[in-house]
Protein backbone atom coordinates (compact mmCIF):
# COMPACT_ATOMS: atom_id res chain seq x y z
CA UNK A 1 0.00 0.00 0.00
CA UNK A 2 2.87 2.39 0.78
CA UNK A 3 4.41 1.66 -2.62
CA UNK A 4 1.10 2.39 -4.39
CA UNK A 5 0.69 5.66 -2.52
CA UNK A 6 4.23 6.65 -3.47
CA UNK A 7 3.56 5.88 -7.13
CA UNK A 8 0.36 7.95 -7.06
CA UNK A 9 2.24 10.92 -5.59
CA UNK A 10 5.01 10.60 -8.18
CA UNK A 11 2.50 10.43 -11.04
CA UNK A 12 0.67 13.44 -9.65
CA UNK A 13 3.89 15.48 -9.83
CA UNK A 14 4.29 14.75 -13.54
CA UNK A 15 0.83 15.90 -14.57
CA UNK A 16 0.76 18.57 -17.23
CA UNK A 17 -0.28 21.88 -15.60
CA UNK A 18 -2.37 22.96 -18.59
CA UNK A 19 -4.29 19.68 -18.64
CA UNK A 20 -6.21 20.48 -15.47
CA UNK A 21 -7.09 23.94 -16.71
CA UNK A 22 -8.29 22.48 -20.01
CA UNK A 23 -10.45 19.96 -18.17
CA UNK A 24 -11.95 22.71 -16.02
CA UNK A 25 -12.72 24.83 -19.07
CA UNK A 26 -14.28 21.82 -20.80
CA UNK A 27 -16.47 21.11 -17.78
CA UNK A 28 -17.63 24.73 -17.70
CA UNK A 29 -18.58 24.47 -21.38
CA UNK A 30 -20.75 21.40 -20.78
CA UNK A 31 -24.47 22.01 -20.20
CA UNK A 32 -25.71 21.67 -16.63
CA UNK A 33 -29.35 20.76 -17.22
CA UNK A 34 -30.29 17.08 -17.28
CA UNK A 35 -32.55 17.54 -20.30
CA UNK A 36 -29.77 19.07 -22.42
CA UNK A 37 -27.29 16.42 -21.36
CA UNK A 38 -29.74 13.63 -22.19
CA UNK A 39 -30.37 15.10 -25.64
CA UNK A 40 -26.62 15.29 -26.26
CA UNK A 41 -26.23 11.67 -25.16
CA UNK A 42 -28.70 10.70 -27.90
CA UNK A 43 -27.53 13.07 -30.63
CA UNK A 44 -23.72 12.84 -30.35
CA UNK A 45 -23.47 9.03 -30.91
CA UNK A 46 -25.88 9.33 -33.84
CA UNK A 47 -23.81 12.09 -35.43
CA UNK A 48 -20.59 10.14 -34.89
CA UNK A 49 -22.12 7.02 -36.42
CA UNK A 50 -23.36 8.88 -39.48
CA UNK A 51 -20.01 10.62 -39.88
CA UNK A 52 -18.18 7.31 -39.84
CA UNK A 53 -20.64 5.78 -42.30
CA UNK A 54 -20.42 8.77 -44.64
CA UNK A 55 -16.62 9.01 -44.41
CA UNK A 56 -15.82 5.30 -44.77
CA UNK A 57 -18.63 3.39 -46.45
CA UNK A 58 -20.00 6.17 -48.62
CA UNK A 59 -16.57 7.32 -49.76
CA UNK A 60 -15.66 3.78 -50.82
CA UNK A 61 -19.00 3.20 -52.46
CA UNK A 62 -18.86 6.53 -54.24
CA UNK A 63 -15.34 5.92 -55.51
CA UNK A 64 -16.06 2.38 -56.64
CA UNK A 65 -19.18 3.35 -58.62
CA UNK A 66 -17.43 6.35 -60.16
CA UNK A 67 -14.50 4.16 -61.20
CA UNK A 68 -16.83 1.66 -62.91
CA UNK A 69 -18.72 4.39 -64.77
CA UNK A 70 -15.57 6.25 -65.81
CA UNK A 71 -14.02 3.00 -66.94
CA UNK A 72 -17.03 2.27 -69.17
CA UNK A 73 -16.95 5.74 -70.77
CA UNK A 74 -13.20 5.50 -71.28
CA UNK A 75 -13.61 2.13 -73.04
CA UNK A 76 -16.24 3.60 -75.36
CA UNK A 77 -13.93 6.52 -76.20
CA UNK A 78 -11.04 4.12 -76.79
CA UNK A 79 -13.24 2.09 -79.17
CA UNK A 80 -14.20 5.26 -81.09
CA UNK A 81 -10.53 6.22 -81.42
CA UNK A 82 -9.75 2.72 -82.66
CA UNK A 83 -12.48 2.99 -85.30
CA UNK A 84 -11.31 6.42 -86.43
CA UNK A 85 -7.73 5.32 -86.82
CA UNK A 86 -8.51 1.92 -88.38
CA UNK A 87 -11.17 3.05 -90.89
CA UNK A 88 -10.47 6.52 -92.26
CA UNK A 89 -13.77 7.98 -93.44
CA UNK A 90 -14.54 10.07 -96.49
CA UNK A 91 -17.93 11.33 -95.23
CA UNK A 92 -16.39 13.54 -92.55
CA UNK A 93 -16.78 10.80 -89.90
CA UNK A 94 -20.59 10.90 -90.07
CA UNK A 95 -20.88 7.13 -89.53
CA UNK A 96 -18.68 7.18 -86.44
CA UNK A 97 -20.60 10.14 -85.06
CA UNK A 98 -23.92 8.33 -85.62
CA UNK A 99 -22.70 5.13 -83.96
CA UNK A 100 -21.38 7.05 -80.95
CA UNK A 101 -24.66 8.93 -80.59
CA UNK A 102 -27.06 6.01 -81.09
CA UNK A 103 -25.17 3.08 -79.62
CA UNK A 104 -22.86 4.64 -77.01
CA UNK A 105 -24.92 7.71 -76.04
CA UNK A 106 -21.90 9.96 -76.70
CA UNK A 107 -21.78 13.18 -78.71
CA UNK A 108 -18.49 13.53 -80.60
CA UNK A 109 -16.94 16.20 -82.80
CA UNK A 110 -13.77 15.59 -84.80
CA UNK A 111 -11.86 18.79 -85.45
CA UNK A 112 -8.98 18.68 -87.89
CA UNK A 113 -5.78 20.12 -86.53
CA UNK A 114 -5.82 22.36 -83.50
CA UNK A 115 -4.32 22.11 -80.06
CA UNK A 116 -5.65 21.25 -76.63
CA UNK A 117 -6.66 24.13 -74.36
CA UNK A 118 -4.54 24.83 -71.28
CA UNK A 119 -5.41 22.64 -68.30
CA UNK A 120 -8.26 23.94 -66.20
CA UNK A 121 -8.07 24.27 -62.45
CA UNK A 122 -9.46 21.18 -60.79
CA UNK A 123 -12.16 21.46 -58.15
CA UNK A 124 -10.90 20.85 -54.63
CA UNK A 125 -13.48 18.18 -53.72
CA UNK A 126 -13.87 16.53 -57.15
CA UNK A 127 -13.50 12.76 -57.22
CA UNK A 128 -14.52 12.62 -60.88
CA UNK A 129 -11.56 14.64 -62.19
CA UNK A 130 -9.00 12.41 -60.56
CA UNK A 131 -10.63 9.08 -61.42
CA UNK A 132 -11.52 10.00 -65.01
CA UNK A 133 -8.04 11.39 -65.63
CA UNK A 134 -6.46 8.19 -64.32
CA UNK A 135 -8.69 6.04 -66.53
CA UNK A 136 -7.90 8.04 -69.69
CA UNK A 137 -4.17 8.03 -68.92
CA UNK A 138 -4.09 4.27 -68.35
CA UNK A 139 -6.32 3.13 -71.24
CA UNK A 140 -6.00 5.74 -74.01
CA UNK A 141 -2.49 7.04 -73.25
CA UNK A 142 -2.83 10.20 -75.33
CA UNK A 143 -2.77 13.88 -74.46
CA UNK A 144 -6.20 14.92 -73.18
CA UNK A 145 -8.17 17.77 -71.62
CA UNK A 146 -11.32 17.41 -69.53
CA UNK A 147 -13.92 19.86 -68.26
CA UNK A 148 -16.23 18.73 -65.45
CA UNK A 149 -17.22 22.21 -64.28
CA UNK A 150 -18.43 24.20 -67.28
CA UNK A 151 -21.83 22.56 -67.79
CA UNK A 152 -23.20 20.86 -64.70
CA UNK A 153 -25.05 18.26 -66.77
CA UNK A 154 -22.26 17.40 -69.25
CA UNK A 155 -18.63 16.37 -69.14
CA UNK A 156 -16.39 17.37 -72.05
CA UNK A 157 -13.31 15.33 -72.96
CA UNK A 158 -10.82 16.40 -75.63
CA UNK A 159 -8.20 13.96 -76.87
CA UNK A 160 -5.27 14.81 -79.16
CA UNK A 161 -5.11 12.38 -82.08
CA UNK A 162 -2.42 12.36 -84.74
CA UNK A 163 -3.88 15.18 -86.81
CA UNK A 164 -7.25 15.80 -85.20
CA UNK A 165 -8.87 16.77 -81.93
CA UNK A 166 -11.60 14.44 -80.71
CA UNK A 167 -14.22 16.23 -78.60
CA UNK A 168 -16.52 13.93 -76.60
CA UNK A 169 -19.59 15.13 -74.68
CA UNK A 170 -21.24 12.75 -72.22
CA UNK A 171 -23.79 13.13 -69.49
CA UNK A 172 -22.37 13.53 -66.01
CA UNK A 173 -24.36 10.59 -64.62
CA UNK A 174 -22.58 8.31 -67.15
CA UNK A 175 -19.21 9.02 -65.52
CA UNK A 176 -20.12 9.91 -61.94
CA UNK A 177 -22.22 8.41 -59.13
CA UNK A 178 -24.61 11.37 -58.98
CA UNK A 179 -27.49 9.75 -57.11
CA UNK A 180 -25.57 8.72 -53.98
CA UNK A 181 -26.79 11.85 -52.19
CA UNK A 182 -30.24 10.27 -52.02
CA UNK A 183 -28.93 7.80 -49.47
CA UNK A 184 -27.42 10.66 -47.46
CA UNK A 185 -30.74 12.52 -47.55
CA UNK A 186 -32.59 9.44 -46.32
CA UNK A 187 -30.00 8.86 -43.60
CA UNK A 188 -30.12 12.49 -42.41
CA UNK A 189 -33.93 12.58 -42.57
CA UNK A 190 -34.22 9.38 -40.56
CA UNK A 191 -31.75 10.72 -38.00
CA UNK A 192 -33.75 13.93 -37.61
CA UNK A 193 -36.97 11.98 -37.18
CA UNK A 194 -35.42 9.70 -34.55
CA UNK A 195 -33.90 12.71 -32.79
CA UNK A 196 -37.28 14.46 -32.66
CA UNK A 197 -38.90 11.32 -31.20
CA UNK A 198 -36.08 11.02 -28.65
CA UNK A 199 -36.41 14.67 -27.65
CA UNK A 200 -40.15 14.31 -27.09
CA UNK A 201 -39.62 11.13 -25.08
CA UNK A 202 -36.87 12.72 -22.97
CA UNK A 203 -39.03 15.75 -22.31
CA UNK A 204 -41.73 13.48 -20.95
CA UNK A 205 -39.17 11.77 -18.71
CA UNK A 206 -37.63 15.01 -17.44
CA UNK A 207 -40.96 16.69 -16.63
CA UNK A 208 -41.63 14.57 -13.47
CA UNK A 209 -38.15 15.43 -12.18
CA UNK A 210 -38.81 19.15 -12.64
CA UNK A 211 -42.20 18.73 -10.94
CA UNK A 212 -40.49 17.04 -7.99
CA UNK A 213 -37.87 19.83 -7.83
CA UNK A 214 -40.60 22.50 -7.79
CA UNK A 215 -42.44 20.66 -5.01
CA UNK A 216 -39.25 20.40 -2.93
CA UNK A 217 -38.44 24.08 -3.53
CA UNK A 218 -41.96 25.13 -2.54
CA UNK A 219 -41.77 23.03 0.62
CA UNK A 220 -38.46 24.70 1.48
CA UNK A 221 -40.24 28.08 1.25
CA UNK A 222 -43.02 26.90 3.55
CA UNK A 223 -45.46 26.41 0.66
CA UNK A 224 -47.15 23.27 -0.55
CA UNK A 225 -48.18 22.06 -4.00
CA UNK A 226 -51.56 20.41 -3.38
CA UNK A 227 -51.71 18.28 -6.55
CA UNK A 228 -48.24 16.74 -6.29
CA UNK A 229 -48.25 13.01 -6.99
CA UNK A 230 -45.28 10.82 -7.96
CA UNK A 231 -45.16 10.16 -11.70
CA UNK A 232 -42.70 9.10 -14.38
CA UNK A 233 -40.28 6.16 -14.27
CA UNK A 234 -40.07 3.84 -11.29
CA UNK A 235 -36.96 5.52 -9.89
CA UNK A 236 -38.57 8.96 -10.12
CA UNK A 237 -41.73 7.63 -8.47
CA UNK A 238 -39.61 6.22 -5.66
CA UNK A 239 -37.94 9.62 -5.17
CA UNK A 240 -41.35 11.34 -5.20
CA UNK A 241 -42.78 8.91 -2.65
CA UNK A 242 -39.73 9.36 -0.43
CA UNK A 243 -40.18 13.15 -0.64
CA UNK A 244 -43.84 12.88 0.38
CA UNK A 245 -42.95 10.69 3.38
CA UNK A 246 -40.17 13.10 4.39
CA UNK A 247 -42.50 16.07 4.09
CA UNK A 248 -45.15 14.37 6.21
CA UNK A 249 -42.60 13.48 8.90
CA UNK A 250 -41.28 17.04 9.03
CA UNK A 251 -44.78 18.52 9.20
CA UNK A 252 -45.76 16.05 11.90
CA UNK A 253 -42.64 16.92 13.88
CA UNK A 254 -43.38 20.65 13.57
CA UNK A 255 -46.97 20.12 14.69
CA UNK A 256 -45.84 18.06 17.68
CA UNK A 257 -43.27 20.70 18.63
CA UNK A 258 -45.81 23.50 18.31
CA UNK A 259 -48.37 21.60 20.38
CA UNK A 260 -45.82 20.83 23.06
CA UNK A 261 -44.64 24.43 23.20
CA UNK A 262 -48.22 25.65 23.40
CA UNK A 263 -48.77 23.45 26.45
CA UNK A 264 -45.51 24.58 28.03
CA UNK A 265 -46.37 28.23 27.37
CA UNK A 266 -49.77 27.82 29.03
CA UNK A 267 -48.24 26.31 32.14
CA UNK A 268 -45.42 28.87 32.37
CA UNK A 269 -47.77 31.76 31.73
CA UNK A 270 -49.98 30.51 34.54
CA UNK A 271 -47.04 30.45 36.95
CA UNK A 272 -45.88 33.88 35.85
CA UNK A 273 -49.40 35.23 36.32
CA UNK A 274 -49.41 33.90 39.90
CA UNK A 275 -46.06 35.57 40.52
CA UNK A 276 -47.40 38.85 39.22
CA UNK A 277 -50.55 38.54 41.33
CA UNK A 278 -48.54 37.78 44.48
CA UNK A 279 -46.23 40.71 43.80
CA UNK A 280 -49.21 42.97 43.29
CA UNK A 281 -50.78 41.82 46.56
CA UNK A 282 -47.47 42.28 48.38
CA UNK A 283 -47.59 45.97 47.58
CA UNK A 284 -45.11 48.38 46.13
CA UNK A 285 -42.08 47.43 48.21
CA UNK A 286 -38.54 48.38 47.16
CA UNK A 287 -37.14 44.93 47.97
CA UNK A 288 -39.59 43.36 45.49
CA UNK A 289 -38.69 45.66 42.59
CA UNK A 290 -35.92 43.38 41.34
CA UNK A 291 -38.18 40.33 41.47
CA UNK A 292 -40.85 42.14 39.46
CA UNK A 293 -38.32 43.04 36.78
CA UNK A 294 -37.13 39.43 36.65
CA UNK A 295 -40.70 38.23 36.13
CA UNK A 296 -41.17 40.70 33.26
CA UNK A 297 -37.87 39.57 31.71
CA UNK A 298 -38.93 35.92 32.00
CA UNK A 299 -42.22 36.69 30.27
CA UNK A 300 -40.46 38.54 27.42
CA UNK A 301 -37.99 35.70 27.02
CA UNK A 302 -40.78 33.13 26.99
CA UNK A 303 -42.73 35.03 24.33
CA UNK A 304 -39.61 35.41 22.20
CA UNK A 305 -38.73 31.75 22.49
CA UNK A 306 -42.24 30.65 21.57
CA UNK A 307 -42.26 32.95 18.55
CA UNK A 308 -38.87 31.61 17.45
CA UNK A 309 -39.91 27.97 17.85
CA UNK A 310 -43.24 28.51 16.14
CA UNK A 311 -41.60 30.28 13.20
CA UNK A 312 -44.86 31.48 11.63
CA UNK A 313 -44.75 28.35 9.43
CA UNK A 314 -48.51 27.96 9.28
CA UNK A 315 -49.05 31.36 7.60
CA UNK A 316 -50.13 31.31 3.95
CA UNK A 317 -48.30 33.20 1.22
CA UNK A 318 -49.80 36.56 0.33
CA UNK A 319 -48.83 39.91 -1.14
CA UNK A 320 -47.08 42.76 0.64
CA UNK A 321 -46.13 46.27 -0.49
CA UNK A 322 -42.56 47.20 0.30
CA UNK A 323 -43.38 50.91 0.36
CA UNK A 324 -46.02 50.39 3.08
CA UNK A 325 -43.73 48.19 5.16
CA UNK A 326 -40.68 50.46 4.93
CA UNK A 327 -42.85 53.56 5.35
CA UNK A 328 -44.08 52.22 8.69
CA UNK A 329 -40.47 51.60 9.77
CA UNK A 330 -39.57 55.15 8.75
CA UNK A 331 -42.42 56.52 10.87
CA UNK A 332 -41.17 54.59 13.91
CA UNK A 333 -37.67 56.02 13.43
CA UNK A 334 -39.02 59.56 13.18
CA UNK A 335 -40.92 59.10 16.46
CA UNK A 336 -37.60 58.23 18.09
CA UNK A 337 -35.88 61.25 16.54
CA UNK A 338 -33.70 59.11 14.24
CA UNK A 339 -33.16 59.07 10.48
CA UNK A 340 -34.34 56.27 8.20
CA UNK A 341 -34.29 56.34 4.37
CA UNK A 342 -35.18 53.67 1.86
CA UNK A 343 -34.94 53.02 -1.87
CA UNK A 344 -36.99 50.51 -3.90
CA UNK A 345 -35.72 49.22 -7.25
CA UNK A 346 -38.22 47.06 -9.12
CA UNK A 347 -41.76 45.93 -8.38
CA UNK A 348 -43.19 47.28 -5.13
CA UNK A 349 -45.43 44.23 -4.52
CA UNK A 350 -43.83 41.02 -3.26
CA UNK A 351 -45.23 37.50 -2.66
CA UNK A 352 -44.24 36.43 0.88
CA UNK A 353 -45.83 35.41 4.16
CA UNK A 354 -46.82 38.94 5.21
CA UNK A 355 -46.71 38.67 9.00
CA UNK A 356 -43.46 36.72 9.08
CA UNK A 357 -41.70 38.96 6.57
CA UNK A 358 -42.91 42.07 8.38
CA UNK A 359 -41.43 40.70 11.56
CA UNK A 360 -38.12 40.03 9.75
CA UNK A 361 -37.94 43.66 8.65
CA UNK A 362 -39.05 44.96 12.05
CA UNK A 363 -36.39 42.93 13.86
CA UNK A 364 -33.55 44.13 11.63
CA UNK A 365 -34.76 47.72 11.66
CA UNK A 366 -35.34 47.52 15.44
CA UNK A 367 -31.76 46.38 16.02
CA UNK A 368 -30.48 49.31 13.95
CA UNK A 369 -32.83 51.70 15.74
CA UNK A 370 -31.55 50.49 19.10
CA UNK A 371 -27.83 50.87 18.38
CA UNK A 372 -27.63 53.43 15.53
CA UNK A 373 -28.91 56.90 14.65
CA UNK A 374 -29.18 56.42 10.93
CA UNK A 375 -30.50 53.56 8.77
CA UNK A 376 -30.71 53.20 4.99
CA UNK A 377 -32.63 50.30 3.40
CA UNK A 378 -32.22 49.39 -0.26
CA UNK A 379 -34.77 46.96 -1.77
CA UNK A 380 -33.94 45.39 -5.14
CA UNK A 381 -36.74 43.26 -6.64
CA UNK A 382 -35.81 41.36 -9.83
CA UNK A 383 -37.53 38.53 -11.66
CA UNK A 384 -35.79 35.90 -9.54
CA UNK A 385 -34.65 37.47 -6.26
CA UNK A 386 -35.68 40.01 -3.65
CA UNK A 387 -32.71 41.58 -1.90
CA UNK A 388 -33.00 43.90 1.11
CA UNK A 389 -29.88 45.68 2.38
CA UNK A 390 -29.90 47.35 5.83
CA UNK A 391 -27.01 49.79 6.42
CA UNK A 392 -26.63 51.65 9.72
CA UNK A 393 -23.98 53.76 11.43
CA UNK A 394 -23.92 51.86 14.71
CA UNK A 395 -20.99 50.12 16.41
CA UNK A 396 -21.33 47.04 14.20
CA UNK A 397 -20.51 43.42 15.03
CA UNK A 398 -17.02 41.86 14.93
CA UNK A 399 -16.45 39.60 11.92
CA UNK A 400 -15.67 36.62 14.16
CA UNK A 401 -19.08 36.86 15.85
CA UNK A 402 -21.30 37.45 12.82
CA UNK A 403 -22.39 33.83 12.61
CA UNK A 404 -22.71 33.35 16.36
CA UNK A 405 -25.28 36.14 16.67
CA UNK A 406 -27.74 33.99 14.69
CA UNK A 407 -27.63 31.31 17.40
CA UNK A 408 -30.59 31.33 19.80
CA UNK A 409 -29.99 33.19 23.09
CA UNK A 410 -26.52 34.33 22.03
CA UNK A 411 -25.82 37.70 23.66
CA UNK A 412 -23.11 39.98 22.34
CA UNK A 413 -21.64 42.40 24.85
CA UNK A 414 -18.72 43.89 22.91
CA UNK A 415 -19.82 45.91 19.89
CA UNK A 416 -23.58 45.97 20.39
CA UNK A 417 -24.35 46.68 24.04
CA UNK A 418 -27.48 44.57 24.50
CA UNK A 419 -29.76 45.74 27.28
CA UNK A 420 -31.81 43.66 29.64
CA UNK A 421 -34.89 43.71 27.42
CA UNK A 422 -33.22 41.62 24.74
CA UNK A 423 -33.77 37.89 24.56
CA UNK A 424 -31.01 36.94 22.10
CA UNK A 425 -33.58 35.64 19.60
CA UNK A 426 -34.04 38.60 17.23
CA UNK A 427 -31.52 37.58 14.57
CA UNK A 428 -32.34 33.89 15.07
CA UNK A 429 -35.96 34.64 14.19
CA UNK A 430 -34.81 36.73 11.20
CA UNK A 431 -32.72 33.90 9.74
CA UNK A 432 -35.42 31.35 10.50
CA UNK A 433 -37.98 33.43 8.57
CA UNK A 434 -35.53 33.94 5.69
CA UNK A 435 -34.85 30.19 5.52
CA UNK A 436 -38.59 29.59 5.57
CA UNK A 437 -38.84 31.70 2.41
CA UNK A 438 -35.99 29.79 0.76
CA UNK A 439 -33.41 32.55 1.29
CA UNK A 440 -30.75 33.62 3.76
CA UNK A 441 -29.44 36.53 5.85
CA UNK A 442 -25.79 37.60 5.96
CA UNK A 443 -23.92 40.29 7.88
CA UNK A 444 -21.10 42.53 6.73
CA UNK A 445 -19.56 45.97 6.97
CA UNK A 446 -21.73 48.96 6.12
CA UNK A 447 -20.46 51.92 4.05
CA UNK A 448 -22.04 54.10 6.79
CA UNK A 449 -19.53 52.69 9.27
CA UNK A 450 -21.79 50.25 11.09
CA UNK A 451 -23.41 46.93 10.25
CA UNK A 452 -24.82 45.76 6.94
CA UNK A 453 -27.52 43.07 6.97
CA UNK A 454 -28.44 41.56 3.61
CA UNK A 455 -31.64 39.54 3.17
CA UNK A 456 -31.94 37.58 -0.08
CA UNK A 457 -35.03 35.47 -0.80
CA UNK A 458 -36.49 34.08 -4.05
CA UNK A 459 -38.99 36.43 -5.67
N, C-alpha and C positions, 0 to 999 in steps of 0.2 A: 504493500500500500504506500509506503514511503517513497519507493522508486516511482510509482505511478504519479504521485503528487509532484515529485521533482520534475518528471517529464512534462506534466501539464504546465508547470511554472516556466520551464525553459521554452516550450512552444508558445506560451503567451508573450514572452519577450520578443519573439521573432515575428509577431504579427505586423502586417503592413499598417502604418498609422492611417493612411488614407482609406483603407478598406472599411474601417468602422464608420468613418464619416460618410462614405458612399452608402453603406447599409442604412444609416440613419436617414439620409436624404431619400433613399428609395422607400423606406417605411413611411416617411411623411407624405410621399407622393401617392401612396396607396389609398384607396377610399376607405372610409371608416364605417360606413353603413352596411349592415348585413345584406340588404337587398342588392346594393351595387356589387358587393363582393360575390354574391351568389350568381348574379348575371354574368360577371366576368369569368367565373368558374365554368359556366356553360359555353360562353362565346369564345374564349381564348383557345381551348382545345379544338373547337370546330374550325376556327380560322387557321390554326397550325396544321390540322389535317388537310384542309383544302389547299393550303399553300404547298404542302409536300406533294399532294396528288398533282396539282397543276405544274409544279416545277420538275417532277420526276416522270410520272406516267404520261402526262400530256405532252411534255417536251419530246419524249421518245416517240410517242405515237405521232405527233405532228411531223417530226423529222422523217420518220419511216414512210408515212404516206406521201410526203412531199418528194422524197427520193424516188419512190415508185412512179409517181406521176411525171416528174422531170425526166426520169429515165425513159419512159414511154415516148414523150415528146422528142427527146434527143434521138431516139431510134428512128422515129418517123422522119426527122430532118436529115439524119444520116442516109436513110433510104432515098430521099428526094435528091440529095447531092450525088448519090451513086447513079441514079437514073440520068441526071443532067450530064454527068461526065461520061457515062457509058453510051448514051444515045443522044448525040447532038441533034437538036431539032431545028427544022427550017421554018416552022410556023410561030416563031418567037415564043417557044416554050408554052404554047397554049394547052397542049395535052397534059404536060406535067402540072400546070397550074390547076386544070380541071380535076385531075386525080387527087391532088393535095386538098382541094376544097371539098370534093364530094366523098372521098374515101377516108381521108385523114383529118378532116375538119380543121385544116390549116389554110390560111391565106398567105400566098407567097408572091413576091415580086422579084424578078431577075433584072438587075440593072447592069448594063455593060459598063465596064471600067469603074472608076470611082475609088474612093478610099473610105475606110471606116472612120466614123466620128471619134473624137477624143473620149476616153472613158468617162462615164458619169460617176458622180459621187454616190457611193452605196449608202442605202439607209442603215441606221445604226442597229435596228432590231429586225433586219430582214434575213429570214432563213432562206428564202427563195433565191436570192442573189448568189449566196454562197453555194448552195446545192446545185442549182442550174449551171453555174459556171464550172463547177467540178465535173459535172456530167458531160458538158460540151468539150471540155479540155481532154477528158479521158477517151471519149468515143469518137469525136470528129477530128480533133487535133488540128484545128485551123484557127487562124486569127478570127476573133468574134467580138461583138459588141451587143450588150443587152440593155434593155430599158424596162424596168418593172415599176416605174413611178409615174411616167407620163400620163398614161390612161389607166385608170383604176381597174377597168374591166379587161384590158388587153395587155399582153406581154410581147414586146418586139425584140426579135433576135436578128442580128445582121452577121453574116459569115462571109469572109473574104475567100472567094474561089480564085481560080487561076487568072481569069480575065473579067470576072463578073463579081457583083455583090448580091448575095441572096438575102432578101428581107423576108422574114417569116413573122406572121402575126397569129397569135393563138390566144384563146381565152385564158384568163388567169386561173380559173378552176380546173383547167387541164394540166397545169403545172404545179398547183399549190393546194394544200388542204385548207380550203376556205370555209368549210362548214364546221370546223372543230369548235368554234366559239359557241355553237348551239349547246354542246355538252357543258361548257362553262356557265352559260346562262341558266341551264337547268340546275346545275350544281349550286350556283349562287342563289337562285330562287328558292330551292328546297331548303338551303341553309337559313335564309331569311324567314321562311315559314316556320321552321322548327324553332328558330330563336324567338319568334313572336309567341309561339305556344309555350315555350319555356318561361318567357317573361311573365305571361299571364298566370301560369301555374305558380311561379315563385312569388308573385304578388299575393296570390291567395294564401300561400304558406306564411308569408311575412306578416300579413295583416293581424293574425291572432297574437303574434309577439308584440306588435305595436300596441294592440289593445290592452295586453297585460301590462306593458310599460306605462301606459296612461293611467291604468287603474292603480298601479303601485305609486306613481307620482302624485295622483290625487289623494291617496291615503296618507302619503307623507305630508301633505298640506292640510290634513284634517278633513278632507272632503271624501265623498264616497260616490262611486259610479253605481247606480242602483241596478242596471241591467247587465252587470258583468257576469258572464258565465264562461267557463273554460271551453275552448274550441280549437280546431286545428289538429295537428298530428298528435299522436299519443304522448310524446315527450312534452309538447307544449301544454296539453291538457293536464299532465301531471304537475307541471310548474304552476299552472293556474289554480289547480286544486290545492296545492301546497300554499299558495299565496292566500287563498280564501281561509284556510285553516289558521294560518299565521295571523291574519287580520282579525279573525274571531277571537283568538286567544289574547291578542293585545287589547282588543276592546273589552273583553271580559275582565282582564286584569285591571284596566283603567276603571271600569265600573265598580269592581270590588274595592279598589283603593279609594275611590270617591265615597262609596258608601261607608267604608270604615272611618275615613276622616270626618265624614258628617256626624257619625256617632260620637267620635272622640271630641269633636268641636262642641257638640251639645253638652256632653258631660263637663268639659272644661269651662264652658261658658256658664254653666250652672254653678260651679264652684266659685268662679270669679264673681258672679253676681252675689253670692252669699258673702264673699269677702267685702264687696262694696257696701252691701247692706249693713254688715257688722261695723265697718268703718264709719258709716253714716250715723249709726246709732251711738257709736262711741263718742261722737262729737268732734268738734274741730280742735283737736289737741296737737300741739307741735310735735310730740314724739311719734305721732302716727302719720305725719306728712310723708316721710320716706316710704312707709309701707303703701300708702295710697298711690304714690308715683310708681312703685314697683308693680302694683296691680294693673295700672294703666299700661305700663310697658309690656307686661305679660299679655294683655288683651291685644295690643297692637301687633305683637310678635305672632300671636296665634292667628289673627286675621290674615297677616301677610303670609304665613306658612300655608294656611288653607288655600289662599288664592294661588300661591305658587304650585301646590300639589294638584289643585283642580285644573289649572292651566286653560280655562275657558274652552276646552276641547269640544264641548257639546254645542257651541254656537254655530249657527249656519253662516255660510258666506253671503255677504250682501255688498252693497255699494257704499262708498264713503267719499266725500269731497275733501281733498287735501286743503283747499283754501279755508273751509269751515273749521277743520281740525287745527290747523296752524294759526288761524285767526283767534281761536279761543285761547291757545297758548300765549299768543302775543298780548291778549287782554290781561291774562294772569300776571305776566311780567310787568306790564304797565302799572297794575295795582301795587306791585312791590317796589315800584320806582326803578326798575331795571329795563334794559334795552333788549328787544328781541326783533330780528328781521328774518324774513324768509323769501325764497325765490322758487318758483315752480316752473319747470321746463317739461312740456308735454301735456298729456291729458290730465285734467284736474280730477276726474272721477276714477277711483280705483276699486277693484273687486277683492275685498278682504273680509275677515270677520270683524265687523265694526267695533264692537266693545273691546275685543282683545287688542286690536291694532291701536285703538285710541289709548289704551292703557300703556302700550309700548311707547308711544310718543310722549305721553304724560310723564312716564318714569324717567326717560332720558332728559326731557326738558326740565323736570323737577330737580334732577341731580345738578344740571347746569345752573338752574335758578338758585339752588342752595349754596353753591360754591363759587359762582361767577357773577359778574355784573353785566355781561354782554353775551348774547347767543345769536348765532346766524344758522339758519336751517336751509339747505338746498335740496329740493326734491326734483329728481330726474326720472320721468316716466316714459320709457320706450316701449316698443312692441313686445319685448321679452322680459324686461326687468324693471323693477321700481327700486330706486336707490335714494335713501335719505341720508344726508350728511349733517351732523350736529357739531358745530364748532363754537367753543366758548373760550373765554380768557381767564379761566380759573387756574388753580395750582396744578391741574393735571394728575396723571397717575404714572408712576414709574413703569418703564417698559417690562421689567421683570415681574410685575404684579398684574399685568393687564389681562392675563388669563385667569388668575386666581380670583379676581373680583367677580367673575361669573359663577363662582361656586356658592352654593347656598350658605347663608350665615357668615360669609367671610367679611370681616370688618377691617378696613384699611385706616390706619391712624397716622400715616406719614404725610402724604400729599393732600389727600382729601380728609379733612378733620370731621369725621362722622360724629354726629351728636347722639344723644340718648334716644331720640325718637326713631332712629333708623333700625331696621331689622336685619340688614344684610341680605335682603332678598330682591331688591329692586332690579339690579342687572341680571340676576338669575331669571326673574320673570320675563325680562325683555328678551333674553336669548331663547327662553322656552317658547315664547310667542312667535319669535322669528323662525325657529325650527318648525313650529307647527304650521307655518305658512310656506315651508320648503326653502327658507332662506337662512341668513346668518347675520350676526352682529360682530363687528371688529372694532378695536380701539387703536388710536394712533395719536400722533402729534398734530395739534391744530395750528394753522397759520396765524391765529389770533394769540397764540402763546399758551393755550391751555390744552384741553382734551378734545380729540375728534372721535366721534362715534359714528360708524357707518353701518346702516341697515340696508341689506340687499335681499329682496324677496322676488320671486317670479311674478310677473305682471298677469 
